[in-house]
Amino acid sequence: MKLASRLDHIEPFYVMECAKAAAELARSPACAGSPMVFLNIGEPDFTAPPRVQDAAERAMRAGRTQYTDATGLLSLRERIARWYGTRFGLDVAPQRIVVTAGASAALQLACLALVNRGDEVLLPDPSYPCNRHFVSAADGTPVLIPASPEERFQLSAAKVEETWSARTRGVLLASPSNPTGTSIDPVEMGRIVAAVRARGGFTIVDEIYLGLSYDERFGHSALMHGDDVISINSFSKYFSMTGWRLGWLVLPETMVPAIERLAQNLYICASTIAQHAALACFEPESIAEYERRRGEFQARRDYIVPALNALGLRVPVMPDGAFYAWADCSAHAESSWDFSFDLMRRAHVALTPGRDFGLHGSERFLRLSYASSMEQLHLAVDRLRSALS
Ligand SMILES: Cc1ncc(COP(=O)(O)O)c(C=O)c1O
């Protein structure tokens, strides 16, 4: 059977091969006395807190399981809007919020609504691989712009202006970023939004790690720069609900009917049970728990980054958010791909090689996820130290 040509532009997710190999090795006799430490996984080791679990159970037992509006439960859209107000001091109308099946669906809807065949969209290199593939799936052309440690591995207004061509339609940013955990300075974000606006383009900012911030300078939403900014968000990370498949996007009000039409046709609505459960994320007890977890992530970051530097796995920019460290392994190996397999076999520590995240130097980098307990992080560092000495 002949497959559609857009698939030619959607590369395999190579890190899954690495993750599969780590899982296989973990089950083998080689790991019997020394279980694998998985620091390759991009999801919190925490689950939804008790109030959220109870709310899901209540919704299920009460039979509140029919389809919702394609834009999501109004009560949830209102609750999310209030969160922007209390947490970020932003006035976001609930009508501008569309609840989706994770940030992934939100990114897909935004790209399908805005990108025409051959349109170019600018992204930083390194960046989350699926983001460029959402552009390709909409028949657009992602343009990866190398971003240096001095630029916090992010795009700048100057680079956007320099790279903008007649075919460019917009930018797709992520702040904080996966794989680097670094954010765009709010002043620079304002400049980028202005540069894109002046060219009649769109700014999509993937803010899936919003809330997971460890530096006051950065923990802001790009929505502060205008109602034309499209912000992608999710219950997966700060709210620890990866498998519940729930997210949202904030849009200019005029775009909502188009996104609603796409959502109605593509998947009808996000999970109803997850939406009822997510209302409980904003109860004071749940927020207190999420904030406790944020403190825990920060403590892990403060331990793991100096430890990696001491091992010669240099982290060139201190991550200010999310739960990733992007470490240069060139002092030990030329290819992070081979090096990760080597560490997995010799040290029983699974890390993610940089290959998928970009085309300009990512091969030198490893991504470590500190979404694992402090105990596991200590164990990993001890094992890496022995393997590398
Ligand atoms: C930057 C970024 N965007 C989007 C996603 C997709 O998240 P979701 O689970 O909300 O679909 C991820 C998942 O890891 C991510 O890191």
Ligand as a Chemical Component Dictionary entry (heavy atoms), coordinates in Angstrom:
data_LIG
# 
_chem_comp.id                   LIG 
_chem_comp.type                 NON-POLYMER 
_chem_comp.pdbx_formal_charge   0 
_chem_comp.three_letter_code    LIG 
# 
loop_
_chem_comp_atom.comp_id 
_chem_comp_atom.atom_id 
_chem_comp_atom.alt_atom_id 
_chem_comp_atom.type_symbol 
_chem_comp_atom.charge 
_chem_comp_atom.model_Cartn_x 
_chem_comp_atom.model_Cartn_y 
_chem_comp_atom.model_Cartn_z 
_chem_comp_atom.pdbx_ordinal 
LIG C1 C1 C 0 7.373 20.381 24.913 1  
LIG C2 C2 C 0 6.261 19.378 24.894 2  
LIG N1 N1 N 0 5.138 19.658 24.209 3  
LIG C3 C3 C 0 4.114 18.780 24.155 4  
LIG C4 C4 C 0 4.170 17.557 24.770 5  
LIG C5 C5 C 0 2.987 16.617 24.687 6  
LIG O1 O1 O 0 2.309 16.560 25.913 7  
LIG P1 P1 P 0 0.831 16.012 26.185 8  
LIG O2 O2 O 0 0.992 14.858 27.121 9  
LIG O3 O3 O 0 0.078 17.121 26.858 10 
LIG O4 O4 O 0 0.218 15.659 24.883 11 
LIG C6 C6 C 0 5.329 17.213 25.502 12 
LIG C7 C7 C 0 5.452 15.892 26.158 13 
LIG O5 O5 O 0 6.448 15.510 26.681 14 
LIG C8 C8 C 0 6.391 18.156 25.564 15 
LIG O6 O6 O 0 7.523 17.906 26.248 16 
# 
loop_
_chem_comp_bond.comp_id 
_chem_comp_bond.atom_id_1 
_chem_comp_bond.atom_id_2 
_chem_comp_bond.value_order 
_chem_comp_bond.pdbx_ordinal 
LIG C1 C2 SING 1  
LIG C2 N1 SING 2  
LIG C2 C8 DOUB 3  
LIG N1 C3 DOUB 4  
LIG C3 C4 SING 5  
LIG C4 C5 SING 6  
LIG C4 C6 DOUB 7  
LIG C5 O1 SING 8  
LIG O1 P1 SING 9  
LIG P1 O2 DOUB 10 
LIG P1 O3 SING 11 
LIG P1 O4 SING 12 
LIG C6 C7 SING 13 
LIG C6 C8 SING 14 
LIG C7 O5 DOUB 15 
LIG C8 O6 SING 16 
# 
